[in-house]
Amino acid sequence: MGNFFISAFEKLVGVVMVLLLLLVLGGTVVALIEPSAGGILPALGVLVGGTLYVILIGGSLYLALGIYNNTKRTAEAVERLASK
C-alpha cells in the first residue's frame, strides 16, 4: 500500500511541475500583452521569478523522494547484512 502512495506522489509531482511551468509561461504572456502594467520588463520578471520558484519547489519535492528512496535502500541493505 505504501508503494502505491509513493509512486502516485512521484507521478503527481511530475504533473504539478508541468502545470506550474505552463502557468509561468501563461503569466509571462499575460504580463507581456497587458496594456496597463505590461511590457518586456514585467514579463521577464514573471518568467525569471516563476522559473526560479518552480525549480525551488520541484527540487525540494524530488529531494524528499530521493531521501525516501535512499532510506529504503539503506534499510534493505542493513537487513541483508543482519541476516548473514
N, C-alpha and C positions, 0 to 999 in steps of 0.2 A: 504494500500500500504506500509506503514511503517513497519507493522508486517512482511511482506514478506521479506523486506531487512534485518531486524534484524535476522529472522530465517535463511535466506540464509547466513548471516555473521557467525552465530553460527556454521552452517554446514561447512562453508569454513574454519573457524578456526580449527575445528577438523581435516579436511583433511590436512591442512597445517602442523599441529603438527605431524601427522603420517608421512608425506613426509619428514619433517625435521629430524625426528628420523631415518628414513631409510637412509637419506643422511649421517647422522653422522656415522651410522653403516657401510655404504659403504666406507666412508672416513677412518674409522678405519682399515678396511680390506686392503684398498689400502696402507695406511701408514705401515701396518704390513708386506706386501709382497713386497713393493717397494725395489729393491736392492740398489739403490743409497742413499736414505735417510730413509730407512725403519728400522724397529726394534720394540721392545716392548715399549720402552720409547716414541717415537713419536706417536705410536698407542694409548697408554694410554693418552697422551696429547690431541690428537684429540677426544678421547672418553669422557674424563672428560670436556674439554673445550666446545665441541659441546653439550654435555648434559646440562651443565650449561646455555649455550646460548638458547637452546630450552626451558628450564624451565623459563628463564627470559622473553623471547618473549611470550610464551604461557600464563604465569602468567599475564603479562600486558594486553594481549588481553582479557583474561577471566575476569580480573578486570574491564576493560571498559564495558564489557557486564553486569557484576554484578552491576555496578553503574547505568547503563541504567535501568535494571530491578528494582532496589531499588527506583530509582527516579519515575518510572512509578507507582509502588505500593504506594508510598507516595502521589503522585498526586491523585490517585484514592481514597485513604483514606481521604484526605482533601476534595475532592468533596463530598464524602458521609457525612462527618461531616457538611459541609456547607449546604447541602440540608435538614438537620433536622430542 
